[in-house]
């Protein structure tokens, strides 16, 4: 299926690893231009090398900019640089930041502040300048990779879940606010996905329950109806569809991709 993404400029916040990098690889495969923004310049260069290994002819379609997305000015500057290098941003995918899992008895107010800085504001700081540019042009698509912790309260993920719930509301609200100006905004809630963040979460789970990381992974997989965790490229497939003209009447949607581990009708 041709998703009609050729020559589109895609900005990916947090695109140097995991789901973000999988999205970049898939967008390049569709002929899009990709800009990655992340805090660590070394990780960005490693991501560029990974992308070139699978798309050796795509060097001119890849740009990377190091920026701390917790800083609103730095995020806005990264968006400006992205457009100067690759043209107007057609698509924004937010995948940066993750709140650390912490047992409830270890939580302090600082953990809650940190979760909002790490996950909520890193998204907002890119959304704000980009969506306004999109609105001025009358077109654009945004997908926020959020997380199921915003719908289901998990004791080890309360601050992160609160940030995720906020991002779901923001996604739906912006879809309604900017729909009249040609912008579609959707969110995806992945479940457990095979990334470095998954390994970090498993380590906390293992420590909390006195088991090994391997045992924690086996335990989490047993509870999945599909019997396995998701792969990053499976999440990327959904991102590409939602960003494409094939999803032209989908906006304000919150897509669950947890393998039906939490069957819900809302």
PyMOL commands that set and color helices and strands:
alter all, ss='L'
color gray80, all
select helices_A, chain A and resi 18-29+41-54+59-61+72-86+104-106+109-137+148-150+155-181+196-209+213-222+232-243+245-247
alter helices_A, ss='H'
color red, helices_A
select strands_A, chain A and resi 9-13+33-38+62-66+91-94+140-145+183-190+254-257
alter strands_A, ss='S'
color yellow, strands_A
deselect
rebuild
show_as cartoon
